[in-house]
């Protein structure tokens, strides 16, 4: 086999479905647990990552609560606590999952960890999922704390549609983990990871209801912002917790969330970089 043929063989093998996923089983779960524990250990040793995952979400939710005094919520059907905490779930996912995973993927790539893992029995999908597990678990745990706090302490009440709330959380985690992997392909160094992650973060903060509920925006602007990647996730979370969406609106939000998630996963398979860029 010529050197050109060998390169084509490696490239085709990397793109084949078998490189990305195999039927789940005990061995796959064992591999994911092992990789997840390793990533959790690395996360706990990284003070910056811990700050982004644990302290920054709390700080941003408190900042949102302070800023919400200026919001005119009359006629929206939302109380101040409901507006802040429902948007706060999206904020937690954005910080704990997306902004934490972009530098994680970049660091593992530049340290050639991803390249070494690909030579073993792990599939590409397992490598990416295993790296995302600690951030995903921390993000979902913090969202659960927000829901319990709202229901018990702030008297918002239990979720009206737990199924929609759970669907929003799961789709949000998968979507943001995939978008983090795509963003890492555009990021050369760990130091620049926070910069490359800022555009999506800022757009989501301003347009997806994380800081300003879509109910207080002008109708035209709200419709335009509704197609942003995180907007349907926030809508599902809000509907699952507080209610207020009819069947058609729920179907649209679910469809948009699934569409964005599917596109993000496709983009990861097509453009994710496994080799160091330096």
N, C-alpha and C positions, 0 to 999 in steps of 0.2 A: 504493500500500500504506500503510495507517495505521501509526502508531507502535506500536500494540499488535500488529498483524500482524508488523511488523518484528522486535519482540522475540521473538515466538513463533518466527519463522523462524530467528533466531540461536540460540535455545535448542534447537530441533529439530536444527539443523545440528551443534551441540555434542554432542548425544546420538547422532547417527547413527553407524553402524559405520565409515563411511568416515573420520570424524574420528579414529578410534582406530587403525585398522590398514589397511594396503594390502598387496597381495601383495609379499613380499620380492624384492629385486633389487639390482643394482649401485648404483643411486641411493640406495636405503634404507641400504645398508651405508656408502656414502660420507657420508651425512648423519649417521649414528650415530658414525662415526669422528671427524668434525669436532666434533660436540657433545661426545663423550667426551673429546677432547683439550682442549677449552676447560674442561670441568669439572675435568679433572686439573690443569690450570694453576692454577685457582682453589683447588683443594684443597691444592696444594703451597704456596700463599701463605698459607693459613689455619693458624696454629699450633695453634689449639684443635682444629680438625678433624683435623690430623695426629696430635695427641696421642691423640684418641679412636680413630682408625683404627689407629695403629701401637703406641704405647707403652702405652695403657691395656689392650689385650688381653694383652700380655705381663705387665703388673703383676697382672692379675686371675688369670691362669693360675698365676703364682708364688704368689699369695695362696691359691689353691685347693690348691696342693701343700702349702703350709705347714699349712693347716687340715686336710688329709686325714689327718694323724697321729692325729686324734681319731676317725676313722671305724673302725667295726668291720666289716671286709670279709670276715670269716670266713664261708664258706658262700655267698658271692655269685659265686665264680668269677672275681673281678676282683682284679688286683694294684693296688697304690697308683698306679703309673704309668698303668696302663690306665684306671682310674677318672678320674684327673685329665685325661689327654690327650683321651679320648673326650668328656668334658664340656667340655673346653677348646675343642674345635672349635665347639660351640654358642655358647660365650662369645665367641669371635672373630667369628662371624657376627652375633651380637646387637650387639656394639660397633661393628664396622667397617661393617656394613651398616645396621642399624636406627637406632642412636643417632646415626650420622653423617648419615644421609639425612633424618631429620626436620627438623633445622635447615636443611639444604640446600634442600629443597623450600619451606620457609617463606621463606627468604631470597630465592629466585628469584621467588616469588609476590609478596612485598612490594616487591621492586625492579622489578616489572612485566616481568621477563624472560620469564616464562611467557606472559604476554599478548602480548608482541611476537613470540615464537617461533610462536605460533598463527596469526599473520597470514601466515606464510610457507608453504613447501611441506612442512614437517614435520607428521606426524600427531601426535595427542595421545599415542599410545603411544610413538612415537619420542622425543618430548620427555622423557617420564618415564624411559624406558629409558636414553637418552643421559645424563641427569643421574645415574643410578644406576651407570653403567658403572665409573668409577674405584673407587668404594667396593666394588663387587662383585668386581672384579679383585683389589684389595688384600686383601679378606677371604678369597677362595679361595686366593690365594698364601700367606697366613699359615697357612691350614689345611693346605696342602701341606707347609709347613715343619714343622708339628706331626707330621704323619704320617711324614715322613722322619726326623725326630728320634726319634720313638718306635721306628721300625723299625730304624734304624741305631745310634743312640746308646744307647737304653734297652732294646734287645733285645725289644721287644714283638712284632716280626715284621711281615711284609708283610700288607696287607689280605687277609682271607679271601675277601671278596666285593667286588671293586672296583666292580662294577656298582651294588650297593646303596649303597656309600660315595659314589659319584658322584651317584646319584639323590638321596640325602639332602642333599648339598651344593647341588645345583642347585635342588631344591625349597625348601631353606632360604633361598637367596639371593632367589628370586622371592617367596616368602612374606614375608620380612622387608622387602624393598623395597616391596611392596604395602602392608604394614601401616604402614610409615613414611609413605607417601603418605596413607593414611587418617588417621593421627595428625596429620599436618600440617594437615589440614582443621579439626582441633579446636584448633590452636595459633595464637594471635594474633601473637606476635612471636618472633624468633629467640632472644631471651633466655629465653623460657618454654618453648622446645622440649625442653630437658633435663628439665623438670618433667613435661610431658605424656608424655614417653617413659618415665618411671620406673615407672609401674604395670606395664606389660608386662615391662619389664626385671626388676623385682623378683620378679614371679610366676614368670617363666621361670627365674631364678637358683635359686629355692627349690624349684620344683616340676617342672622339666623336665630335671633331671639335670645342670645346668651346674656346680653346686657339690656337691650331695649325690646320688649315684647312686640311681636309683629302686629298685635291688635292696636297699638297706638300709632302705627305708621300710616301714611296716606295709602289708599287702596292700590294705586298703581305701583308704588314702591314696594308694598307688601307682596303683590303678585310677582314682581320681578325677583325679589329676594327669596321667594318660596322655592325657586329651583336651585338654590345654592346647595352644595353637597350635604351640609349638616341640618338644613332647614326641615326636611321631612322627618329626620330623627327627633328633633326637638318637638315637632308637632305631635308625633306619636307618643313621646314621653308625656307631654302636657295632656293629651287626650286620655292616655291611660291613667294618669293620676287624677286629673280634675274633670274629665269628661268634656262635653261640648262639641264633639265632632259627629256629624251624621255618617251614614254608611258610605256615601259617595266621597266625602272628604277623607275618610279613613282609607278607602281604596286608593285614592290619589296619593296620599302620603306614603302608604306601603309600597305602591308601585314605584314612586320616585326613589325611595330609600333602597329598594332592591335593585333598581336600574343603576344608581350611582355605585352601589356596592359591587355589582357585577362588572361594571366598567373599570372600577379601581382594581379588582382582582385580575381582570384581563390585562390592564396596564402593567401590573407587577410581573406577570408571566412574560410579557413582551419586552419590558425595558429595565427590569431590575438588574443591577450590576453585582456580580459575584467577585470580580477581581479588583484589587486595589487600583485607585486612580492615580496615586502618587508614583 
